[in-house]
Amino acid sequence: MKRVTLGGLILALAIVIVATADAKARKANVMTAPPSDFKEVSTLVNLPSFVPGLGMLYVNPQTLPVGPFLGYDKSGKKLVSVTYMVPLNYFQQHKNMNDLGANLGDLKIDHTDIQFNPGHPGVQEGHYHITEWLISQQDEDAQMK
């Protein structure tokens, strides 16, 4: 039987605390501001700063066309949604898309919407918006107009 020393136990506990704090910090940071490699979509394509139904959108240009697109409220200070814009041809080609939200921490999803879009600046071809909402349906209805 292996003995656990007090020092080993303290080290293990410290690792767990630091890992938990790091995950919470990542979540808190993305909740209040997009990561530095994300750009406001309106600076990349001809879209308004606030897109009704999606919010103030930010995306890492290297992840286009799928995203994730981070949607913030009108103030730009609270993350309200994460949207993936999946082109129809991805489905027709039976493409797998794994670990889409892997870098977003442990965000709590309230509900998910899937909506067809025939195309818009930035994603010209027909695609589906798969939106993971972090706010309630009631808050979405009130805030995303």
GIUR-V92026 format. One line per field, one symbol per residue. ss: DSSP state (A for helix, B for strand, O for the rest). phi: phi as a letter, one per 30 degrees, with the letter a starting at -180 (. if undefined). burial: 1 if it has 16 or more other C-alpha atoms within 10 Angstrom, else 0. A space follows every 50 residues. Layout:
ss: ???
phi: ???
burial: ???
This chain:
ss: OOOOOAAAAAAAAAAAAAAAAAAAAAAAAAAAOOOOOOBBAAAOOOOOOB BOOOBBBBBOAAAOOOOOBBBBOOOOOOBBBBBBBBBAAAAAOOOOOOOO OOOOOOOOOOBBBBBBBOOBOOBOOOBBBBBBBOOOAAAAAAAOO
phi: .ddcdddddddddddddddddddddedddddcadeddccdeddcbdbddc ceibjdcbbdedcdddjdccccdedicbdcabccccdedddddhddbche ceccicdcddabcbbdbdkaejbddeacccccdccdeddeedccd
burial: 00000000000000000000000001100110111001111100000011 10011111111000111111111101011111111111000000000000 000100100000000010000010111111111110000100110
